[in-house]
Amino acid sequence: MDKIKEVENTLIFYTLANKLKTTIIDETNNYSIANNIFGSMILAVAIDSEFKETNNLGKLLRMMVLDEFSKINPNYSIKDNLKKGKQYSEEIEASHLLQTKESKLIFKYKMLDFSLTKLISEKENSLSYNELLKEGIEIFKPKNASEYYKYEQIFKFYYLNYRLKNKIRSGWDKNHWNISSDRIERISEHIIGTIALAVVLDSEFNYNDRTNPNRNIKIDKILKLLAIHEIGETLIGDITPFDGITKEEKQEMEHQAMIDAVGNLTDRETLIAMLFDFDALLSNEAKFAYFCDKIEADLQSKIYQDSGLQHSLDDQHNNCVFSSQKTKQMLENSAKTAFDIWYYYDENIYKDSIEFPEFYIILKVVKDNNLFDLTKKLPTNLKLVKKISV
């Protein structure tokens, strides 16, 4: 029963956090709150590489998400509904009052993201790259030649990642699931979704179990990894398994893109090692981050399904996913909705995980429930209790 409650809490929080992707805060650029959080996060990662302004980057990234979450969900009590609610609520309050070093840094990164976004969106097409670079560096107000070089690397890193604010997730476009919405998820928004998910999972499940090395993971390291895990897509775009490129070809392209995108940041070797670890799933942190990355896409698919934005399975004429023999087999068996296809493709990723069995439980619960019904927060969700046993 406790496990079911933890899963339910996770899904309610995630569904509410998904509003960060759809709440437009910058109408000129059509950017959501999640787009802006992402820009601030990228600056945090880059500036941490060059100046080490904080000794707890993961906490800072978590605070960014929790702060904005609380603003768009004023009727949801994090303190009362999450196991780590008291800690999270204190961090949110500190963010609002600018009481801590982390909260002051968050405000600084928000202002820098605002200024850099304004510069790029207004002048990218009228200035040469070198001119844009020079104006971008000046926003940081470097004091000497050494700082000028560091801010040059920071701007280059930010400028590449800025592209992810505009790049849509390929899975939702007209060649894939053709989501019936004027605005579909951007890559940057997916990244914020994975971080929000990691934050709530860290609250509800025990990932600091020193008696079990499989469960003793560093969540702050994971949050940093998730913030940059799509960095290769700044250069090669979002390639799905159905786009005619082999897994080996994609990996080779992505690895080179990762190296190029990290540039000459001081921590480049550490960042590249983290990204390669994520790709190879060498550590439990990498496996956890990978699971967050995969299941966040499954959850977004269910959000679209439960919002009525997914097409029926007999209305998928241009969907390249349906050229797959595996998909055809699913259609012949038990798939009845678009989400069913996602479910059957991904269930084996989590199904036999010894380290993190909760991901499979989450996927099963999602399959059997409307996510928006869960947010009604009924005192006892009998449907959940009856449909799944742990």
N, C-alpha and C positions, 0 to 999 in steps of 0.2 A: 504493500500500500504506500509506504514512504517513497519508493521508487517512482510510482505513478504520480505522486504529488510533485516530486522533483521534475519529472518530465513535463507535467502540466504547467508548472511555474516557468520552465524554460520556454515552452511554446507560446505562452501568453506574453512573456517579455519580448520574445523575438517578433511576434506579430505586431505588437505596439511599436517596437523599434523600426519595423519596416516602413513606418510612416516617415522616417527620416529620409527615405529615398523618394517619396512622392510629395513631400511638402516643399513647394518651390519658394525659395527665399531670395533668389536673384532672377527676376523676371527678364531682365535684359539678355542674360546668357542662358536662361532656362535651366538654372542650376538649383538643385535641391539642397536641403540642409546637409545631407550626406556628402554632396560634392564639396561643400565648404569645409566640413570636418576633414575630409580626405586631404584637401590642400594644406590645412594646418598640420596634419599628421606627417605629410611628406617633408614639410619644413622642419618639424621636430626631429625627424630621423636624420636629415641632412645636417642641421645645426648641431645635433648631438655628436655627429661624426667629427665635426671641425672644432667645436668649442666646449663640449661636455658640460652643458649648462644644467643638467640634472643627473643624479645618480640612480634615477628610477624612471626610465623612459616609459616602461610598460604602464606604470601607474598613471603617468601623464596622458597616455593614449586612452586608457580606460576612463579617466575623468572627462576627456573631451566628449566621449559618447554619452556618458551618464548625464552630463550637464545638459546637453541638447535633448536627450530623451525626456528628462524631467520637465522641460519647458513645453514640449508638445503633448505630454501626457500628464497634465496637472492633477487628474483624478486618480492616478495610479500611485499607490504608496510603495515605493521601493523598500522602505524600512520595514513595512509590515508583511510584504509578500515574498521577499527573498531571504535566504539564509544569511547572506552577507549584507543584508539591507541596512543595518546600522552603520557599518563601515562605509558603504556606498553613499548613504545619505549624508554622512559627515563630509565626504569628498565633494559631493554636489554643493553643499552649503559653503564649503571653502571656495569652490569655483565661483559661486555667485558673489561672495563677499571679497574676493581677491585676498584671502587671508594667508595663503601659503606661497612658497616659491613656485610650486607646480602651477597653481592657479594663475599667478602673474605671468608665467611663461606661456600658458595657454592663451591668455589675452593677447600677449605679444605676437604669437604665431597667427592668431586670427586676424589681427590688424595687418600683418605682413602678407598673409594670403589675400586679403581684400585688396591691398595695394598692387600686388603682383598680378592678380586676376584682372584688375582694371587696366593695368598697363598692357598686358598681353591681348586682352579682348579688344582694346581700342586701337592699338598701334601695331599689332603683329603684321598686318597686311600693308602698312605704310612705311615701316622701317626695315632696313636690312637686319639680318640676324645680329651682326656685331653692334649695330646701333641699339637694338633691343636689349642685348646683353649688357651694354654699358649703362643704359637707363635702369635696368633691373638691379645691377650691382649697387647703384647709387641709392636705391631705396633702403638698403641695409646700412648706409652711412659708414663705410669702412674708415678706420682711423689711420691706417698705414698700409704699406705695400703687402705685408703678410696677410692682413685681414682682407684686402682687396682680392687676393688670390683665392682665399678660402670662400669668400662670398661669390666669387665667380663660379667655383665648383658647386656651391649650393644652388645658385640660380640655374645652372645647366641641368642639375638633377631635378629641380622643381619643374623646369620648363618641359622636360621630357614627360614627367609624370602628369603634368597638367593636361596632357592629351587624353588621359584616361577619364577626365571629366566629360569629355565629348564623345568618347567611343562607346557605342552601345554593345551590350552583350550579344554575341552572334546568335546564341541559342533562341533569342526571341524575335529575330528579324524575319523578313518575308521568305527567306530561303530555308528557314527552319520552322519554328512554331508559330510564326506570324501572329503574334499577340495583338488582340483587337484593342489597341490603345494608342492615342496620339503620342504618348511618350512612354518609352520602355526603358528598362534598367540600363544604366551606364556601368562600365567596368569599375569606376571609382565607387559607385554605390554598392556594388557587390562586395567590395573590399570592406566597407563599413559594416555591411551585413555580417560578414565573417567575424569581425571584431566584436560586434554586439553579441553575437552568439557565443563566442569564447568567454566573454565577460560573464554572461548569465550561467553558462555551464560551470565556470569556476566558482560561482556562488553556490550552485545547487548540488554539485558532486565533489567528492573529496579527491583533489589532485595533489595533495601534499601528504601522502601516506608513506612515511619513511619505512614502514614494514614491508611495503610492496613496491619494488623499484619500477614496475610497470606503471604505477599510479603516482609516482613522485616526480612530477614534471614542473618546470618553471614557466608559469603562465605569463609572466612579464616578457620573457624571451619569445613566447608564442605570439603575443600581441604585436611585437616589433616585426616578427617574420610575416605575419598576416598583412601588416601595413605595406609591405613591399613585395608580396608574393606574386603579384601580376606585373612586375616591372618589365618583364620581357615583352609584354603586349604593347608597351609604348612604341615599340619598333616593328613588331610583326603582326600586331592585331590579335584578335581572339579567335584561335583556330579550334574547331570542335573535332571530335573523332569522325565526323561524317563529311569532312571537307576535302577528302581525297589525298590527305597527307599522312604518311605512316607515322606511327608512334616514334620510331627512331629518327625520322626526318624532323619531326616537330621538336623533339628533345634537342637535337643538334642546333636547330634554329634558335630555340629558346635560350640555350646556354650562351650562345654568342651574343644574343640580344641582351641577356642579363649583364654580361661583362661590359658591353658597350654602354648600357644605360646607367650602371653604377658610376662610370666615369672615373674621375681622379679624386674622389672623396678620400679623406685620410683613412677611414675605416673600410675601404673598398674590399680588402681581402676578407675581412670578417663578414661583410654583407654578402659577398659572393659565396663564401663557404656556407652561410645560412641558406641561401637560395638553392645551392646544389644539394645540400642535405635534405631540403624540402622535396626536391625532385627525386632523390634516391630513397627517401624514407629511412634514413639511417638511424635516427634517434626517435625516442618516444614523443619529443616535442614536435618533430617533423610530421610524425604520423597523426598526432592530434590536430595540427594545423591543416594537414591534408584532409582529414575527416571534416573539419569545419568548412573548408573550401568546397568540398563535394556536397555535403548535406545542405549548405546554404543555397546552392542552386536547386536542390530538390525542394526545399522549403519555398523558394521564390516561385517555382513552378506551381506549387499548391496554393500559394497566395493568388496567383493568376487564375488558377482553376476555381477557387472559392469566390473569386471576384467576378466570375462569369466572363473572363477575358480569353480563355483558351477555346480554340475551335474544337468541334467534335471530331472523332477519329475518322469519320467519313468525309471530312472537309479539310484534307491535308494534301492538296494536289501538288503544291510546290515544295513540300517538306522533304529535304534530302534524307532525313532520318528514316523515312519510310522506304528508302532503297535498300536498307540493311536487311539481310536475311533474318537476323535476330529479331528485328522489329516485326517482320512479317510473321514470325513464329509466335510472338507475343499476341498479335492480333488474332491468330487462329486459336489461341488458348483462352486467356481470361482477361486481357486488357480491355477496359471499357471506356477509359478516359485518357486524356493526354498525360495526366499525372501518373496513371498506371504504367505508362511506358517508362517514365523517369524512375518510378519505383522498381520495376523489374530490372532495369539496366543497372541500378546502383545498389540494390539490396545486398549483393554479395561482397561489396566493398566493406561493409560493416558487420556482416552476419556472424563471422567467426572470430571477431576481434576479442582477444583475451584482455587486452589493455583497456579498451574503452567500449564495453558492451552497451552503454547507454545510447550510443548513436543509432544502433539498430532498433532499440526500443522506441526511440523518438520517431524514426522513420515509420514504424508500424502504427504508432498512434496517429501520426499525420495522415496516413492512408485511410484510417477509419473515422476521421473526424474533420469537420469544417473548422478551420483555424479561427475564424471570426466568432464562431459559437463559443470557443474556449475563452475568449476575452470577456465574455459576459460574467465570468468568474462565479459560477454557481457554487454554493457552499459544499455540495457533494456532487461530483461528476460521475454518476452511475454508469454512464456510457463508457467512460474510460476504464472503470474498474471491471466491467463485464467483458470488454473486448480484448483485454490483454492481461496476461499473467506474467509475473516475473519470478 
